[in-house]
Amino acid sequence: MDTDAAKRWPQGAKSAVLLSFDSDHETPSLRDGETSPGKMAAGEYGIRVAVPRILGLLQRYQAPASFYIPAVCALLRPHEVPAYAEAGHEVAVHGWIHERNTQLNYEQELDLLGRAVDVLHKQAGVRPTGIRTPSWDFSDSTLDVIRELGLMYDSSLMADDEPYELLAQGEATGIVEIPVEWIRDDAPYLMMDRFASLRPYTPPRELLQIWKDEFDGAYAAGGVFQLTMHPHIIGHRSRLVVLEELLQHIRTFDDVWVTTHAELANHVSANLTPRDTTS
């Protein structure tokens, strides 16, 4: 990839900002057969309370975002995906039921993700172009499945701060990787499981400083600030205020391109440089 070309962002921007939400809701529990009222209620909070708050916040700051949603969530509530699309946000693949890809063979993974693409296509009216694997669980078959389904980008891996092209056996694939990182994910800081050792350990205000530092570093480098959030985690009052203050900070810069993962992938893809694979 010609990284210099990739950093010539549209609209004269110096840096790009990508906000994303993994709308998992109840599916991680359903995947594991955990259907207690408590588990279901905790997941339901994401769509019942958090998503409307998040959509309102994004509208106020004119910030397009990418929503990655398991197909089972979309089927349980057929109004959710259209609401994202109608608000101008990207809808992208996030598995069938938040499955663990590394526990599947190629045929199983292709079947589940292929059906997920079809569900989102039907509900959004636009075929998804990107994927974020559930839990960023990228199997030995995942890249082959992505290619088979004709997706343009992935956002599950962590080899760089900036977008890069995925290779298969040393050969260029044309598929753009938009890297994620646990530092820029709300779950490691804020998740809670009362029957395990998982406890929120970072006050939201401290998390705000971490994410502001990540944005400031990306801006100084002329690169990408990518953030992963979950409605049922970030959507509580004392946490969503942190996202709002982060957006206020970002909007103090008039040369930042706030866009979706799909739009950034389109831009980067147009600047891919053919790789010499003869050496």
N, C-alpha and C positions, 0 to 999 in steps of 0.2 A: 504494500500500500504506500502511496505517496503521501506521507504524513503531513508535509507542508501544504499540499493541496487540500487535505482533509480539514486542516485548521483554518482555511480561508472560508470562514462561516458565512452564510447568507446574511443579507441586510447589514453588511459592514460590521458584524458582531465580532468581538474579540474572543468570546467564550460561548459554549452551549450548555444549557441546563435541561436535564431530563428528569421529570418527576414520574414515578411509577407506583402503582398500587396493585398488590397481589390480593385479589378479592377471593380469598380461600373460604371464608365463612365456616361452615360446618364440615367441609370435606376432609381435612386431616383426621378428624375424629371418625367420620363415616368410613374412611379408608381402612381404619384399624378396627372397625366393628364396635366402636364406642358410641352408644346411642342414648346415654343417660340424659335426662332432662337438663342437668347442669351443663354437660358438654354441648348439647344442642343450643341452649340459650346463649352461651358464651360466643358461639359462632354466629348465631342469629343477630347479635348486636351489630355485627359488621354491616349488614344490609339494612336492618331496621332503623338504626340510629346514625351510624358513622358515615355511610355512603352519602346520604342527603347533606350532611354537614360538609363533607369533603367537596362535593360538587358545588355547593354554594361558595365555599372558600376559593376554589379554582376559578369560578366565574368572576368573583370580585377582583381577582388579581390577573384576569385574562391569561390564565396559564393552562395551555393544553397539556394533557397527561396521557399516559399509557396505562390501561387497565388489563391485567393478566388474570383470566378467570377460568377455573376448571369448568368443563362442560356440564358436570352435574349441578353446579350452582346455577348455571344458565337455564338448565331444564327445570330446576325446582322453582325458579322465579323468572318466567319469560319476559318480565318487564325490565329486568336489570340491564342486560346488554343493550337493548334499544335506548335506554336512558343515557348510557355512556356515549353511544354513537350520536344521538341527537344533540348532545352538549358539545360535540366537536372533538371528543377524545378518541384515542386509538383503543380498539379492542383486540387483544392478542391471546395466543394459546398459552394455557397453563395446565396442560394435562386433562385427563378425563375426570378423575376423582382424587387429584393430588397424589397419584400413585408414586411409588418408588421405582424409577426407571431401571436402576441397576438390579432389580429383582425380576425383570422381564427379559424375554428373548426378543430378537428383532421383530418377528411376526406379531407378537403381542403388543410391543411398543408402537409399531406402525399402525395396527388396528385401532388402538385407543386414541392415538394422536390424530389419526385420519378422521375418526368419527368426531373428535373434538373440533377439528377445523370445520367440518360440515355443519355442526350445531351453531358455531359462532358466525359462520358465513350466512346461514339462514336468518339468524336473529338480528345481526348487525346490518345486513344488506351489502356488506363488503367482505371479501375473503381476507382473513388475516394474513399478514406477510411475515409475522415474527412469532417467536416462541421464547418463553422462559420456562425451563423445566421445573417441575415441582421440587421444592427444596434445593434447587440448583443441582439436582441429581442427574448427572450426565453420564450415560452408560457407554459401553463400547459401540453400541449400535445407534446412538442418538444422532450423530452427524449423518449417518446414512439415511436415517428416517427423515431428517430435516431436508435433505437433498431430494429424497423420493417425493416428499410432499410439496416441493417447489417453494419452500419458504425462503425469504430473502435474508433474514438475520436471526441471530440467537442472542439472548442476554442471560447467560447462566454461568459463564466462566470468568476467570480472574487473572489472566496472564499479563494484564497491562492496565494502565490508567486510562488509555485512549482506545478508541475503536481499532480493530485490526481484522485481517482476513483469516478465516479458518482454512487450514490445509488438511488434505487427506492423503496420507502416504507421501507427503512432500509435494503434492500437487495442489495448485490453487483451486478453490471451490467457488469463489465469487460470493461466498456467504460472509456477511459482516458480523463480527462479534462485538457486542456492546458490553464491556465488562461490568460486572457487579463486584461488590465487596461487602463483607460483614460490617465493616466500619460504617458504611452508608446504608445500613438496614436497621429498621426499628426493632426487629425481633430479638436480637441478642441482648439488647439493653433492657427491654420492657416486658418480655414474656413471663408468664407465671403458670406453674403447675403445682397445685397444693399437695399432690401425692408424690412428688419428686423433688429434687434439689433445685429445680429451676425457679429462680426468684428475680424480680426486677432489681437491678443493682445500680442503675444510673438515674439520678433525678432528671426529669425532662429538661430543666434549665441547663444542666451540664451537657446533655445530648445536643442541645441547640448550639453550644459553643463548639463541639466537635464538628457538627455539620457546617457551621459557618466557616471554620478553619479549612474544611475540605473544599468548600466552594471558593474561598479566597485563594487557596492554592491552585485550584483549577483555572480560575480567572487569571492569575498572575502568569500561568504557563500557556494561556491561550487555548486551553483544552476543554474537556467535558467534565461537568459535575453531574453524576448520575446518582439518583436516590431511590431506594426501594422501601416501600411502606406497605402496611396491611391495614385495611379499614378497621378491623376489630381490635387492633393494637393502638394505632396512632389516633383513632377517632374519638377518644375520650377527651373531655373538656381540658384537663390540665396538660394534655399532650398536643392536641390540635392547635392550641395557642402557640406552641413552639414552632409548628409548621408555618403558621401565619407570620410569626416574627422572622422566620427564615425567608419567607417570600418578600416581606417588607425590606429586608436587607438586600436581597437579590435585585429588587426593583429600584434600588438606589443607583444601580449601574444602567446606563442607557445603551450600552453596547453588548448586551447579553441576549442570545437567541434562546428563548424558552420554547421547546418544541417536543414532539413525541419521539419515541424510539424509532418508529417507522420512518418519519421524515428525516431524522438524522442518518439512518441507514441508507435511505435513498441518496442523500447528499454524499456520503462516504463512498457508496458503491459507484457513483459517477466518477470518482477520483481514484479508483483502484488502478494500480499500475501492473501490467502483466509481469509475472514473476519468472525469472530465468531458472528453470528446473534442470538445465543440462549439466550443471556442475556437480 
